[in-house]
Amino acid sequence: MATDANQGTWLTQEAFDRLKSELDELVANRPLMAAEINARREEGDLKENGGYHAARDEQGKQEGRIRQLQDLLRNAKVGEAKESDEIQIGTVVTIAFDGDPDDTEKFLLGSREIAATTDLTVYSPDSALGAAILGHKIGDTVAYKTPKGLDISVKIVEAEKFLG
């Protein structure tokens, strides 16, 4: 996720609204989930009651997602990406691999929550590539190590503010 202690997670207004809607729906469904658990509890022996255990597991997943969304939205920085000549969260970046101008990739540097709002590939600034290019400028060549241990060099070819 695109976070840092001072910054929080950057979200577009569209992504924030979508996540807030999901949170509201999950919270509104709490009484239904409690009713489902109670109905399953009435079916008999809890040790062998698969429906009861399934409902409890689902409740746990929903409560976990509620906590995750609450924390994310509480710390989110909402709005447009800032103008800067340095690569930052909210920048659409085009890179050329190993200096080959024909081997390029265009992506958004941001959080996975933004991914649902764009057709661009989204890389986290916490990823190996994202961390390597963060703070650099167009024309810079940076190297990073992939999770598999490969050393890769990329040149930043283009960068522009994400407009949504």
N, C-alpha and C positions, 0 to 999 in steps of 0.2 A: 504494500500500500504506500502511497505517496505521503509519507508523514515525516515529521521531525518535531522535536519538542517545542520549538518556537512557532512552527508554521501550521501544524495540523494537516489535514488532508484537503487538497484543493479539489473543489467540485464545481462544475458548471451549475447554473441555476436549474437546468433541466434534470441533471443527475440528482441534485439535492431534492427536488420536488418528487422525483420517482422514488427515492429511498424513504422520504418522509411519508409518502402514500403507503409504501410497503409496511412501514412501522405502524402507522395508524390502523391498517387492516389487521396486522398481527395482534395488536392490543385489543381491538374490537372483538377478535375471535377468542379471547381468553375465556369468557363465560361459556362459549360453545365447547371448548376443549374441556373445561371443568365438568360440564354436563355429560360429555362423552365418557370421561373417566368414571363418574358416578354411575352411569348406566352400565358400564362394563363391570364395575365393582359388585353390582347387584346380581351379576350372573353366577356368583358362587365362589368357590375356593380360589383364592388369589394366587396360590402356588402354581396352579395349572390353568390359569386364565390368560390365554394368549392375547385376547382382545384388550384386556386391562393393561398388560405389560406394553403392548404396542401403543396404546393411547398415552401411557406415561412417557414412553420414549419420544413420541411425537411432541408432547408437551415440553419435554426437556429441550428438544431441538428448537422449538418455537421460542422458548424463553431465552435460549442462547443467542438466537438471531435478534431478538428484541434488545438484549443488552449490547450486542455488537453495533446495531444501528443507532441506539441511543448515544453510545460513546462516539461513534463516527460523526453523527450529526451535531453533537455538542461541540466537537472540536474542529468542525469543517470550516474552511475558508471558502466562501461562495462568491462567485463572480467570474469576470474575465481574467485571463492570464495577464500578467504585467508585461509592459513593453520593456525589452532589454536586449542588448546585443549578446548577452550570455545565454547559454542553454539553461533553462529552468523548467520547473513543473509547469505544464500548460503550453509547452512548445512543440510544434510539429517539426520534426527533424528528418532530413534526408542525409544518409551517410553512404560513403563508398567504402567497400571492404578492401583492405590491403592496397589502397591506392588505385584500384581498378574502377575507372569512371563508369564502366558498363555493369558493374556488380553493385547495385545500390538498393537501399531499403528506406522507405518513408514510414514514419511512425509517430505516435503521440507519446510524449513523456508525461505520464500521469498515473492515476490510480485505477484499479480494476473497475471501480464503480463508474468511471467515465466510459468504459468500453461499450456499455449498452447504448450509448448515445452517439456513437460514431462508427463508421465503417473502417476507420484506420486501426491498424494493430496498435495496442497500447503496451508500452513497457513501463514498468515501475522504476522510479528513481533509485529504488533499493536493489534493482537487478544489477548484474555485473556490467552490462552495457550502459544502463541508465546512470549508475554511479560514476562510470568512466567519463561520460560526456557532460555531466552536470557541471555547470560553471564555465565550460569552455565556449569558444566562439567559432563562427564560420571560418573554415580554412584550417582549424586546428586538427592535428592528427593525434589520436589517443589510442592506447593499447589497454586491453583488459583480458582477464583470464576467464574462460567459460567454466561453468560448473563441472564440466568433464576434464578440465585442466588444459585446454587448448589456449594458446596465446593468439589473440586476434587484434589486428590493427585496423582502425577505421578513420576516415577523414570526414569531417563535418562539411557537407556540401551546401546545404540550405537549412534555414531555420526561420520559422514564422510563428506568430502568436496563434494559438488555437482559437478559432472563431465559433466552433460548435457545429 
